[in-house]
Amino acid sequence: MVPFRSLIRLLALGACALALASLRAADAPPPASDSGDNDTMPRRTLEQIIERQKSLLDDAAKQGEGLDQDALRSQLQSICHEYDLLLHEAPKMAEAYADYGYLLRQVGMRQESVGLMLKANELNPNIPMVKNEIGNYLAETNKPMEAVGYFTAAIKLAPNEPLYHYQLGKLLLVSRAEFIKSGNWTSDSIDRTMLEAFKHAVDLAPDNLTYILAYGTSFYELPHPDWPTALKFWADQEAGSQSAIERQTYQLEEAKVLGLMGQPDRARKVLALVSEPNLQERRQKLVAEIDQNAKK
């Protein structure tokens, strides 16, 4: 448990303004704990802490620049003190360690957070959020070969959680060279697994722009990309777009792919459709790229 006084390290509280995400998959198995009346009260207490925590961070996000940081720090310290008390009463409650650890990560206390996550994982190895958070820490501390096992485990425990697929894809993309160097992965297996991971994330959350862009732009990083598949993906996104800027953002990507496919005339026709002021700088860069490639 984290000493109460250590929470003075709540940094600038920028991370505190983020609402607590519900990363514990709904279909995740419950922690391994005794059943019966003795377990009811700790669980009820944990639910109350989480609700208060979520409400506090939601309110902080709404306040924006008007946030009273001293008040928020005091309230967060109070919540952490409640976690300490709960874990004193229920020292084998894996979910409490996990939720406490996630809160500490939100406020920038990474090492303290992963310590609690490791304890939760020791008590119950079947909580997908815990696997994902440990994987995050390992990836952020340049240990991708260790991180990949945790991300894969999270996916096995909660295959319908798009975030876990996205995390795996991002890890393989960013640390591609290290995976190849290890000798345990080939270039083809990395690229295939990465694309499949990003695609799963999009399939599970088709309106999530982060996942859409991650999958679509990952083709640009491949040594031998499947351009027709990439082009169809961007065209499908354009067809389902809900606003002009969203539609034209996807048109820019279509034009880029067409240019890389050696079809500059088609690319220029698509670029001519892009009129949003905020996209003009990107449009002009693509025009220059396509013109330059056409001269080769």
C-alpha positions as CSV (number, residue, x, y, z in Angstrom):
1,M,0.0,0.0,0.0
2,V,1.1,3.5,-0.7
3,P,1.8,5.7,2.4
4,F,-0.7,8.5,2.8
5,R,2.1,11.2,2.9
6,S,3.5,10.0,-0.5
7,L,0.5,11.4,-2.3
8,I,2.0,14.8,-2.1
9,R,3.6,13.5,-5.3
10,L,0.4,14.0,-7.2
11,L,2.4,16.0,-9.7
12,A,0.8,18.9,-11.6
13,L,-2.5,17.0,-11.6
14,G,-2.9,17.2,-15.3
15,A,-3.6,13.5,-15.5
16,C,-6.1,13.9,-12.7
17,A,-8.3,15.9,-15.0
18,L,-8.9,12.7,-17.1
19,A,-12.1,10.8,-16.2
20,L,-11.3,7.3,-14.9
21,A,-11.8,4.9,-17.8
22,S,-13.8,1.8,-17.3
23,L,-11.0,-0.6,-18.3
24,R,-12.1,-3.6,-16.2
25,A,-13.8,-5.7,-18.8
26,A,-17.4,-6.5,-18.0
27,D,-16.8,-10.2,-18.8
28,A,-13.6,-10.5,-16.7
29,P,-13.7,-13.3,-14.1
30,P,-14.1,-12.1,-10.5
31,P,-11.1,-12.1,-8.3
32,A,-10.3,-15.3,-6.3
33,S,-11.8,-14.5,-2.9
34,D,-13.9,-16.2,-0.3
35,S,-17.6,-16.1,-0.8
36,G,-20.2,-15.4,1.8
37,D,-21.2,-12.6,4.1
38,N,-17.6,-11.8,5.1
39,D,-16.9,-10.8,1.5
40,T,-20.0,-8.6,1.0
41,M,-18.9,-5.6,3.0
42,P,-15.4,-5.2,1.4
43,R,-16.9,-5.5,-2.1
44,R,-19.5,-2.9,-1.2
45,T,-16.8,-0.6,0.2
46,L,-14.8,-1.0,-3.0
47,E,-17.8,-0.1,-5.2
48,Q,-18.3,3.0,-3.1
49,I,-14.7,4.1,-3.4
50,I,-14.7,3.5,-7.2
51,E,-17.9,5.5,-7.5
52,R,-16.5,8.4,-5.5
53,Q,-13.3,8.2,-7.4
54,K,-15.1,8.3,-10.8
55,S,-17.3,11.2,-9.7
56,L,-14.3,13.2,-8.5
57,L,-12.3,12.8,-11.7
58,D,-15.4,13.4,-13.9
59,D,-16.0,16.7,-12.0
60,A,-12.3,17.6,-12.3
61,A,-12.4,17.1,-16.1
62,K,-15.4,19.4,-16.4
63,Q,-13.8,22.2,-14.4
64,G,-10.8,22.4,-16.8
65,E,-8.7,25.5,-16.1
66,G,-10.9,26.4,-13.2
67,L,-9.8,23.3,-11.3
68,D,-9.0,23.8,-7.6
69,Q,-5.9,21.6,-7.5
70,D,-5.5,21.8,-3.7
71,A,-9.0,20.6,-3.2
72,L,-8.6,17.8,-5.7
73,R,-5.3,16.7,-4.1
74,S,-7.0,16.6,-0.7
75,Q,-9.9,14.5,-2.0
76,L,-7.6,12.1,-3.9
77,Q,-5.6,11.7,-0.8
78,S,-8.8,10.8,1.1
79,I,-9.7,8.2,-1.5
80,C,-6.3,6.6,-1.4
81,H,-6.5,6.5,2.4
82,E,-9.8,4.6,2.0
83,Y,-8.1,2.1,-0.3
84,D,-5.4,1.7,2.4
85,L,-8.0,1.0,5.0
86,L,-9.8,-1.4,2.7
87,L,-6.7,-3.4,2.0
88,H,-5.8,-3.5,5.6
89,E,-9.2,-5.2,6.2
90,A,-9.2,-7.3,3.1
91,P,-5.5,-7.9,2.2
92,K,-6.3,-10.6,-0.4
93,M,-8.8,-8.6,-2.4
94,A,-7.2,-8.5,-5.8
95,E,-9.7,-6.1,-7.4
96,A,-8.9,-3.5,-4.7
97,Y,-5.2,-3.6,-5.5
98,A,-6.0,-3.3,-9.2
99,D,-8.4,-0.3,-8.9
100,Y,-6.0,1.4,-6.5
101,G,-3.1,0.8,-8.8
102,Y,-5.1,2.2,-11.7
103,L,-5.9,5.4,-9.8
104,L,-2.2,5.9,-9.0
105,R,-1.3,5.4,-12.7
106,Q,-3.8,8.1,-13.5
107,V,-2.0,10.6,-11.3
108,G,1.5,9.7,-12.6
109,M,2.7,7.4,-9.9
110,R,3.8,4.6,-12.3
111,Q,6.1,2.6,-10.0
112,E,3.7,2.6,-7.1
113,S,0.9,1.7,-9.5
114,V,2.7,-1.3,-11.1
115,G,3.6,-2.6,-7.6
116,L,-0.1,-2.8,-6.7
117,M,-0.9,-4.3,-10.1
118,L,1.7,-7.0,-9.6
119,K,0.2,-7.8,-6.2
120,A,-3.3,-8.0,-7.8
121,N,-1.9,-10.3,-10.5
122,E,-0.3,-12.5,-7.8
123,L,-3.6,-12.8,-6.0
124,N,-5.7,-13.3,-9.1
125,P,-4.0,-13.9,-12.5
126,N,-7.4,-13.6,-14.3
127,I,-8.0,-9.9,-14.3
128,P,-7.5,-8.6,-17.9
129,M,-7.1,-4.9,-16.9
130,V,-4.2,-5.9,-14.6
131,K,-2.4,-7.7,-17.4
132,N,-2.9,-4.7,-19.7
133,E,-1.6,-2.2,-17.1
134,I,1.5,-4.3,-16.3
135,G,2.1,-4.6,-20.1
136,N,1.8,-0.8,-20.4
137,Y,4.4,-0.3,-17.7
138,L,6.8,-2.8,-19.3
139,A,6.3,-1.2,-22.7
140,E,6.9,2.3,-21.3
141,T,10.1,1.1,-19.6
142,N,11.5,-0.3,-22.8
143,K,10.8,-4.0,-22.1
144,P,8.7,-4.9,-25.1
145,M,9.6,-8.6,-25.1
146,E,8.1,-8.9,-21.6
147,A,5.2,-6.6,-22.3
148,V,3.9,-8.7,-25.2
149,G,3.0,-11.6,-23.0
150,Y,0.9,-9.5,-20.7
151,F,-1.0,-7.9,-23.6
152,T,-1.6,-11.3,-25.1
153,A,-2.8,-12.6,-21.8
154,A,-5.2,-9.7,-21.5
155,I,-6.6,-10.5,-24.9
156,K,-7.2,-14.1,-24.0
157,L,-9.0,-13.1,-20.9
158,A,-11.2,-10.4,-22.6
159,P,-11.1,-11.0,-26.3
160,N,-13.9,-8.4,-26.9
161,E,-12.1,-5.5,-25.3
162,P,-10.7,-3.4,-28.3
163,L,-8.1,-1.6,-26.2
164,Y,-6.1,-4.7,-25.5
165,H,-5.9,-5.5,-29.2
166,Y,-4.9,-2.0,-29.9
167,Q,-2.1,-2.1,-27.3
168,L,-0.7,-5.2,-28.8
169,G,-0.7,-3.7,-32.3
170,K,1.0,-0.5,-31.1
171,L,3.7,-2.5,-29.2
172,L,4.6,-4.5,-32.3
173,L,4.6,-1.4,-34.4
174,V,6.8,0.7,-32.1
175,S,9.2,-2.1,-31.1
176,R,9.3,-4.0,-34.5
177,A,13.1,-3.9,-34.7
178,E,13.5,-5.3,-31.2
179,F,11.2,-8.2,-31.9
180,I,13.0,-9.1,-35.0
181,K,16.4,-8.9,-33.2
182,S,15.1,-11.3,-30.6
183,G,15.0,-14.1,-33.1
184,N,11.6,-15.2,-31.9
185,W,9.6,-13.2,-34.4
186,T,10.0,-12.9,-38.2
187,S,9.2,-9.7,-40.1
188,D,6.1,-11.4,-41.6
189,S,4.8,-12.7,-38.3
190,I,5.1,-9.2,-36.7
191,D,3.4,-7.4,-39.5
192,R,0.6,-10.0,-39.7
193,T,0.0,-10.0,-36.0
194,M,0.1,-6.2,-35.8
195,L,-2.4,-5.7,-38.6
196,E,-4.7,-8.4,-37.1
197,A,-4.6,-6.7,-33.7
198,F,-5.4,-3.2,-35.1
199,K,-8.1,-4.7,-37.3
200,H,-9.7,-6.5,-34.3
201,A,-9.7,-3.2,-32.4
202,V,-11.5,-1.5,-35.3
203,D,-14.0,-4.3,-35.7
204,L,-14.9,-4.2,-32.0
205,A,-15.0,-0.4,-31.8
206,P,-15.8,0.8,-35.4
207,D,-16.3,4.5,-34.4
208,N,-13.1,4.9,-32.5
209,L,-10.9,7.3,-34.5
210,T,-7.7,6.2,-32.7
211,Y,-8.2,2.6,-33.7
212,I,-9.2,3.6,-37.2
213,L,-6.1,5.7,-37.8
214,A,-3.8,3.1,-36.2
215,Y,-5.0,0.3,-38.5
216,G,-5.1,2.5,-41.7
217,T,-1.7,4.2,-41.2
218,S,0.0,0.9,-40.1
219,F,0.1,-0.1,-43.8
220,Y,2.6,2.8,-44.4
221,E,5.0,1.1,-42.0
222,L,5.1,-2.3,-43.8
223,P,7.9,-3.3,-46.2
224,H,5.4,-4.9,-48.5
225,P,1.9,-3.4,-47.9
226,D,-1.3,-4.6,-49.4
227,W,-2.3,-1.3,-51.0
228,P,-5.7,-2.5,-52.4
229,T,-6.8,-3.6,-48.9
230,A,-5.6,-0.2,-47.4
231,L,-7.4,1.7,-50.1
232,K,-10.6,-0.2,-49.5
233,F,-10.4,0.4,-45.8
234,W,-10.1,4.2,-46.2
235,A,-12.9,4.2,-48.8
236,D,-15.1,2.3,-46.5
237,Q,-14.4,4.8,-43.7
238,E,-15.2,7.7,-46.1
239,A,-18.5,6.1,-47.0
240,G,-19.5,5.8,-43.3
241,S,-18.2,9.2,-42.2
242,Q,-20.5,11.6,-40.3
243,S,-19.0,15.0,-41.1
244,A,-17.2,16.9,-43.8
245,I,-13.9,17.0,-42.0
246,E,-14.0,13.3,-41.2
247,R,-14.9,12.4,-44.8
248,Q,-12.1,14.6,-46.1
249,T,-9.6,13.2,-43.6
250,Y,-10.2,9.8,-45.1
251,Q,-10.0,11.2,-48.6
252,L,-6.5,12.4,-47.8
253,E,-5.5,8.9,-46.9
254,E,-7.1,7.5,-50.0
255,A,-5.1,10.0,-52.1
256,K,-1.9,9.0,-50.3
257,V,-2.5,5.3,-51.0
258,L,-3.3,6.0,-54.6
259,G,-0.1,7.9,-54.9
260,L,1.9,5.1,-53.4
261,M,0.1,2.7,-55.8
262,G,1.4,4.7,-58.8
263,Q,-1.9,6.3,-59.7
264,P,-1.2,10.0,-59.4
265,D,-4.1,11.1,-61.6
266,R,-6.7,9.3,-59.4
267,A,-4.9,10.7,-56.3
268,R,-5.2,14.3,-57.6
269,K,-8.9,13.9,-58.3
270,V,-9.5,12.8,-54.7
271,L,-7.4,15.6,-53.4
272,A,-9.5,18.1,-55.3
273,L,-12.4,17.1,-53.1
274,V,-10.6,18.3,-49.9
275,S,-11.7,21.8,-49.1
276,E,-11.7,22.0,-45.3
277,P,-9.3,24.8,-44.2
278,N,-7.8,22.7,-41.4
279,L,-6.7,20.0,-43.9
280,Q,-5.1,22.3,-46.5
281,E,-1.5,22.0,-45.1
282,R,-1.8,18.2,-45.2
283,R,-3.3,18.4,-48.7
284,Q,-0.5,20.5,-50.0
285,K,2.1,18.2,-48.7
286,L,0.4,15.3,-50.4
287,V,0.2,17.2,-53.7
288,A,3.9,17.8,-53.5
289,E,4.6,14.2,-52.7
290,I,2.5,12.9,-55.5
291,D,4.0,15.3,-58.0
292,Q,7.5,14.3,-56.9
293,N,6.8,10.6,-57.1
294,A,5.2,11.0,-60.5
295,K,8.5,12.4,-61.9
296,K,10.5,9.3,-60.9
